[in-house]
């Protein structure tokens, strides 16, 4: 079972972020943290709706899916175990497929 997004997970993720969330080698920016935390919250429901993504981040579902895939592919995401990363990849792929059909 996936863990819920908790203050301890958020703290663990932010420890890998640089000053002011600056990205760099082994660094995660604040927007990437927000995107992944949001995706984790929606995992049990098969992913967020297009409206939720638009309201929260101002981006399309396809862009959301691409960003999640880029974040996970970067290798900088150390706060998640392999099962969580794989479920996020599956969700991003499904979201991407749904948005491409429209």
Steps between C-alpha positions, in 0.01 A plus 500: 500500500621848421564736783297815512670831446601594849697781661792260540499414126477867413789573736706216351438628148580859585830397655612405148395841366756774484470849646167653398424172323777555246556200277841355438675165514304288750270797564124523464324830438191602695267463201618142444432421865150647468428305179608167649320557831185587303538188284552284811179633655309404184661157447229305687242653264681430172643849467364853510240645267593754235311764697693427820833524319399820324382667822801385705782561249354677196621227263335238279475133591753412232749752640435368851570142389815606315628693803444202732686274257787752469527536878514124552745451212733764643615263774480784753190367668636315801204531738296224334548128490506303175135393525385861542712619208361221282139581595563867421647402161195284427265782598690752286490262201125446545434873540709570190311241296163640611594856410642399159166341404313829540 
